[in-house]
Amino acid sequence: MEYNPLVTIVIPVYNGTNFMREAIDCALNQTYKKIEIIVINDGSTDDGATDTVAKSYGDRITYIYKENGGVSSALNLAISKMHGEWLSWLSHDDLYYPNKIERQINFINRLINENTEIDLKKTVVHCATESIDKDGKVIKTPSYRNIPEKEKTIDVIIDNVYNYRLSGCSFLIPSAAFEDVGGFREDIRTVSDVEFWYRLLFAGYQFYCMSDEILVKNRSHGKQVGKTKVSLFDQELNTLYIRIADTLAGNSEMNALQNIKRFYFGLEKRGLKIAAEHTKKEYIETKTSKIYSGLIMPIITSSWRVKGKLRNLIRDIFRKIYVK
């Protein structure tokens, strides 16, 4: 039987009358019809303009007003109200192609037909995107060349540092994921989406990329939070990637030296100097630990039979010499 789930499209908006009607219209015009649309007004301060636009759609959408708390709080409220098996996030200034949801559901149906054992609750699907300016003109089409359909977790983690290609609006996320790993962190103001993608990846979710289909238009304009709060954006991104570096180094399946080195070079390329320096230290520490535990430790234990404090002293001396 064809899999035909309910999909919830969530549109968080703050002072969004310049673009939100286009976003709501493209959600309503999806060729896949088993959808619900939730518009969350995150305490807009535009004299009721956003409220008026949203209410003009009547019962074709679910409209909720809340006090301002940031996009993560808006998303989390919508998630608590949604009925769909899958969530598709649409920023009020971005656009979907009409067949976005249909193509992704068709893709999931193919996965089911090819692999009856697939766990849909741990499956995330995302597609290719393009960038448009404030007038809707295409200004950039990122390259998705050589990205496999079924992605290796470590490659997604590292490649996103280099290319920042994981676009929130390109995702189709199982609603069960929010019960599993929690919602978007409301204490992070500018990169809560990136933090959430990494949380899914480290929790073992399988990412599938529809790299040959551009189904989303990401709008670039001067009022985006990453451009109006540059200092905070840089600070939060460095803090996030320091935590990712620590998690990567502490994960026995992912802490190959080559992976940590690739992560470091990606941070350098992005100009995230604080996170890059931290990752470099993690690389040195991991390399030192691997050499010590894999080569030095067996030699000294078998030859000298040293234990306890003496062994720790030898380890510390070795690390200090090696790091220098």
N, C-alpha and C positions, 0 to 999 in steps of 0.2 A: 504493500500500500504506500502511495506517495506521502511523504512527510510534509505536512502543511500546517506549521505552527503559527500561533499568534506572535507577531513581532511588535514591540513597543518602540516607537520613535520618540525620544525625549529631546525637547528643545529648550535649553535654559537661556534666559534673555535678561539683559540689564540695559535699560535705555536703548532699545534696539529698533526703533521705528524706521531707521534708515535701511535696514536689510531684512527684518524679520518676516515681512509679508512674503517675500520671495522664498524664504526657508519653509514657512508653513505651507505655501502653495506646492512646493516641490515634494513635500511629505505627503500631502493629500493626493498628489497626482502619481504616486507610485503605481506601477503596473501590478504589483503584488498587493492584493486588496485586504488580506487578513491582517490588518494593522490597527493599532491604537496610537493616537498622538497626544502626548502630554507636553504642554507648554508651561514652564515654570518662570514666573516673573520674580526675579530676585531683588525685590525692593527698589524698582526703578524710581528715579527722581526726575521725571520729565513731565510733571504736571498731568499725569494720567494718560499720556499719549500711547505708551506701550500697552496699558490696560485696555484702551479703546480699540486698538488694532486686534488684540487677542480676542476680545469679546465679540468682535464683528463676525467671527467664524462660528458662533453659536455652539451647538452640540456636536459639530464635526470634529472638535478637539476637546480634550480635558484641559481646562485652564485653572492654574493654581497661583495665587499670589502669596508671597512670603516676605518677611523682613530680610533685608540685605545680609548675606553671610558669605558670599563668594560662590563661584561656580560649583565647587565640590558639594556645598550644602544644598544647592539647587538640584544637582544630580542625585544626591542621596535621598532627598525628599521624593523625587520622581520615582526612584527605584522602589521606595517603600510603598508607592501607590500603584505600580505597574501590575498588569495581569499577564503580560506576554512571557513566553518561554525564552525569548531572546530580546536583548536591548540593542538599539542602534541610536547612538548619540549624534545629534545634528546641532552644531552651534548655530546661533541665530544669524550669523553672517556668512555661513557656508551653504553649499547647495549639493543635493544629490541629483545624479542623472535619474530619469524616470524609472529605469529598470534596476536600480541599485539593490533593493531588497530582493526582488525576484531572482536576480542572477546569483545572489549569495545563498538563497534558499535552494536553488537548483544545484548549486555547488555542493551544499550539504547533502542533498539527496544522492548525488553521485558518490560522495564519500560513503554514505550508508550502503549503497548498492555494491561498492567495491570492497567494503570491509564491514561485515555485519557485527563485528566485535567493537566497533568504534564507540568511545564514551563521549557522547555529545555534551555531557555536563563538564567535560574537561577540554572541550574543543573551542578554539577561537578562530574566526575567519576574518581576514582583512583584505582590502583590495588596493589597487593602484589609485593614485590621486594626481590632480594637477592644481597649480596655483593660479588664481585669478586676481586682478586688481579690483579696486572699489567699484569700477564700472562693469565688471564681469568679463573683462578681456583676459584671455589666457596669457600668462607671463612666464610660466615655467612648468615643464613636465619632467619630474624627477625620473631618473633611470632605475628601473627594476630589473635590469638585465642580470642574468645569472642567479637570480633568487629562486631557489627550488620551491615547488608547491608546498611540500611538507618540510618545514624549516627545522634545522637543528637549534635547540634552545640556546646553546652557547653562541651560535652565529647571530641569532636575533639580538641577544644581549649586547654583543660587541658591535655589530654592524649599525645598530641604531645610534651608537655614539658617533660613528663616522658620518652617517647620512641623515639622522633624525627623520627616518622615513615612516615611523609608526604614527599615523594620523588618527586621532581619536574618532573622527567622523567616518573613517573607513571600516571600523570594526563592527562585527556582529558578535555579541558576547552572551553566553548562556546566563539566564537570570540566577541559576543555581550558584554561579561563581561568587555572587555578592554575599551569599550565606556562607560560602566556604572561606573566602579570604577577606571579607569585609568590604566596605564601600570606599569611596574616595576620601583621602585624608583632608579634613577641613582646616587643619593647621598649616597646610601648604597652600600658598596663594597662587603660585604661577606654574608649578610643574607637577601638580597632583595627578595629572593624566599619565605622565611618564613614570611616576612612582608606582602607579597602579599596574601599568603594563609589566614592569619588572617584578612586581609582586606575583602576578599571574605566572610569569615565566619561571621564577624560582619555586613556585608551588607545583610545578609539573604540568602546566597547561600546554597543549600542543597547538602551535600557531600554524595556520595554513594561509598562504599568500596567493591571491588571485592576481598575479603580477602582470598578466596580459590584458587586464580589463580596467580602464580608468572609469570609475563610477562616482567619484566625489570631486567637487571643486572647493578647494580651500582658499578662502579670500584673504588677501594680504592688504592691511591698511594701517594707518598710523595710530588707531585707538586700541589696538590689541594690547593685552596686558603685558606681553613680553617686550613690547616697545615703549609702553608708558611707565613701566616699573623695571627698567633695565637693571638697576643695582640689585633689587630684590631677586629678580630672575636669575642673575649671575650667582648670587649668594646661595639661593635654594638649589640651583643645579649643581654647584660644587659640593654642597652638603649631601645631596642625593647620591652623587657619583662616588663620594668617599665611602658612603654606606654600601654601595653596590660593590666597590673594590674589596671591602672587608668581607662581604658575603661571598664574593667570588673566590677569594683566597681561602676562606674557611669551608668551602664546599669541596669535598673529596673527589667528586666526579668532574668538577669544572676547573680546579685550580692548577691545571697544567701551566708550566711557566710560559709557554707560548701564548696561552689565552690571556694571562695577566699582562704580558708584553703588548699584545694587540690592543687590549683595553687602554693601556697607558698611551700608546701612540694615537689612538682615537681621541683621547682627552687633550693631548697636545695639539692635534689638528684643530680641535674646536676652540682652543685658547683657554681651556679651563685649567689654569696653572695650579691652583690649590689642590684640586682633585688629582691632577697628573702627578704632582710631587708626592702626594700620599700614596698613590698607586705604585710609584717607583720604589718607595720604601717597602710596600707590601711585596713587591717582586723580589727585592733583595732578601727580605726576611724569609720568604717562601723558598727561594733558591738555597739560602744558607741552611734552612731546616731540612730540605730534601738531601743536601750533600751530607749534612751531619748525621741524620737518621739512617740514610741509605748506605753511607760509606765509612764515615769516621766512627760512628757509634759501634758498629759491629767489630771494628778493629780494636778499639780500646777495651770493649767488654770481653772479647775473646782473648786478648793478649794480656791485659792487666787485671781483668776482673774487678774493675773499679765500680763503686756503687755510690748512691746517695749524693752527699754534698760534693765529693771529689768529682763525680761525673758531671754535675751541674756546673762546677767551676771550669772544667775543661770545655764544656759547651759554650759558656759565656766568653771565655778567652778566644775560642775559635770564631765565634760570631763577630767579636770586636775586630779581630784581625781581618776577617773576610770582608766585612762591611767597609773597612778602610781601603 
